[in-house]
Amino acid sequence: MDRICQRTIEKETGNKNMILEVAILNVVEGKEKQFEEDFAKAGKLISSMKGYIQHSLRKCLEVNNRYIL
């Protein structure tokens, strides 16, 4: 974890410990737009959970239906 990210987390949570989770998501081809719309809705629920700091969904440049969370 880079120092800027760590300092931000410590400032926001008062805790130096954190769990970083990464998921590779393969979406059914042709359903990418629906997935992105549904994930935007789910993001509101995810961000309301206790202990939540942040999340980021990125689309793969090489594989059209692959994302990293």
N, C-alpha and C positions, 0 to 999 in steps of 0.2 A: 504494500500500500504506500502510495507516495505521501510525503510529509504534509502537504497542503490538505489532502483528503483526511489524513489522520487528525490534524489540528482542528479541522472543521467538525469532525465527529466528536472529538473530546469537548469542544466548545458547546455543541448542541446537546450532548448526552451526559457530559461529566464523566465519561468512561473511556478508557484507552482500549478496551476490548471490543471486538466487533466480529461478526461472521459475515463473510462475503460469499454469496451464492451466485453461481453462474449456471444458466440453463441454455442449452441449444435446442431450439424448437423448430421442428420440420412440419410445416403446414401443408395440408392437402393442396396439390397444385390447382390453381384456379380459385382458391378460397382465401387468398392473401388479403384482399380488400376487406372481406367480412371479418377475418381474424383481426386486422388492425382496428376496425370499428369496435369489435367486441372487447379487445384488449384495452382500448381507451376507456370503455365503461368499467371494466374490471379494475383499472388503475385507480379509480376513485375509491373503490372498496379497499384495495391493497393499501393505499396511502392513509386510510383511517385506522389501521391496525396499531395496537400498542407496540412501541419500540421501532416503528417504521422511521427510516431516515430518507431513503430515496430509492428509485428504481429507474432503469433505462432500458428501452427496447430498441434494438438496432437491427436493421435488415441487412442480410449478407449481400455483398456485391457480386459474388461469383455464382451463388445458387439462389435463384429468384424466390423460392418458397422457404428459405431458412432465415431464422432470426436468432439473436442472442439476447437473453434477458439477464 
